[in-house]
Amino acid sequence: MPTLVFSPARALFYLYITAILTGTILLSLPFATAQGTRASLMVALFTATSATCVTGLVVENTGFYWSIFGQMVIMSLIFLGGLGLLTAGTMVSIVLGRHISYRQRMSLAREKNLGPGGLVRLVRSIALMASGIQILGAIILSLVFRQSMAPGPALYYGIFHSISAFNNAGFDLFSASLQEFQLNPAINSVFLLLFVAGGFGFTVLNDLSSRRWKSLSLNTRVVISASLVLILAGALIFLIFEGDNVLAPLSVGERLLVALFQSATARTAGFSTVDFGQLEDETLFFTIILMFIGASPASTGGGIKTTAAVLLLAGLIGGFWRGEETVIFRRSIPGHLYRKSLILFFLALILVISMVLFISILEEEGFMAIMFEVTSAFATVGLSTGITGYLGEVSKLLLIMTMIAGRLGPVNLIEALGQYGRKKRPIHFPEEDLIIG
């Protein structure tokens, strides 16, 4: 009889499921809602999943439906989910002076998509870096909110939105995301800097804090270059297709500000200063591409990651010009990394397409809106055309599954759910050519 193997991938899966169920129970308490009535199981489960997976899709307005207690539960789940549940647990173990086991190190490596070497030291750096950035963001946002709020609410709003922005969660306490601050340069700048920093990833931030460009690791250079190209390309597309639509009443400078924010937020941040339900289909489609690519490895964001996208492009170019060699910044990339990127890409694509088709069968919403919603869930972005709250129970369950798969990563999820018993020795079959093209 096969035995259950408690692999690092499975440990990570169980940990996130436990956090989601705990959050669901807490959000189901009567005093978790502003009205003092129990939230339905689906509302609590969907919200807990969205917060733990730092997605930001909601079925009820966070600032009006949930009480202070409920909002603090959501904020805690965002903090732990963005930092990484295993990372947070390792931080506690370090503070208590406990030994970090090899299995815990391997699980942590799974969570951050890193090798097992130097993880404990990296966790210390992550703790200091993440705390420092979020505290600084909270202080600045509190000062900005103080211009229109009392000191107490301004401080609370500053803390909540700093945590949500840095962790690329997309949760907000306003009625329509950040649309009322569309032309506020201070709010736009602080939020943009917070979620771009979170989307870069902790290893990149750690590398940037101690080196110059020429001595930066290949990973850091790829992440920064890809992020800048994607943000600028997204802003340009937004300007082109929305010039006669949502950008029509704005001046040139205002258009640039709005387009830049929307392009950057599509990289898994989830905040918006425009109504995405009013955007042109062309803009939504390109935003879907940006969401699917997502943030960077070891970050608070989702998607297939910028490094995988760059590696796929470099591999495609290399196939034409260099035979089988994949080169990035004059560095040859091992073939197994290219194959891993291909596997990740196709698994993610199959997941998104499958969920889009299933939900399209169940719902009467437009195909583009459903595709946008599913991609947003997979990439843990949180941007929405406004249909989430109107979906049926089964469709919401499918989105919940998509958010979990997106946060853990398709490869980790398959290993967590499918690795039973001992691994068998691989069977090698005879080779034979296949006609291509």
ABEGO torsion letter per residue (X at the ends): XBBBBBBAAAAAAAAAAAAAAAAAAAAABAAABAAGBBBBAAAAAAAAAAAAAGAGBBABBAAAABBAAAAAAAAAAAAAAAAEAAAAAAAAAAAAGBBBBAAAAAAAAAAAGBBABGAAAAAAAAAAAAAAAAAAAAAAAAAAAAAABBAAAAAAAAAAAAAAAAAGAGBBABABEAAAAAABAAAAAAAAAAAAAAAAEAAAAAAAAABBAAABBAAAAAAAAAAAAAAAAAAAAAAAAAAABAAAABBAAAAAAAAAAAAAAAAGAGBBABBAAABBAAAAAAAAAAAAAEBBBGBABBEAEAAAAAAAAAAAAAAAAAEABBBBGGBBBBAAAAAAAAAAAAAAAAAAAAAAAAAAAABABBAAAAAAAAAAAAAGAGBBAGAAAABBAAAAAAAAAAAAAAAAEAAAAAAAAABBEBBBBBBBBBBBBBBBX
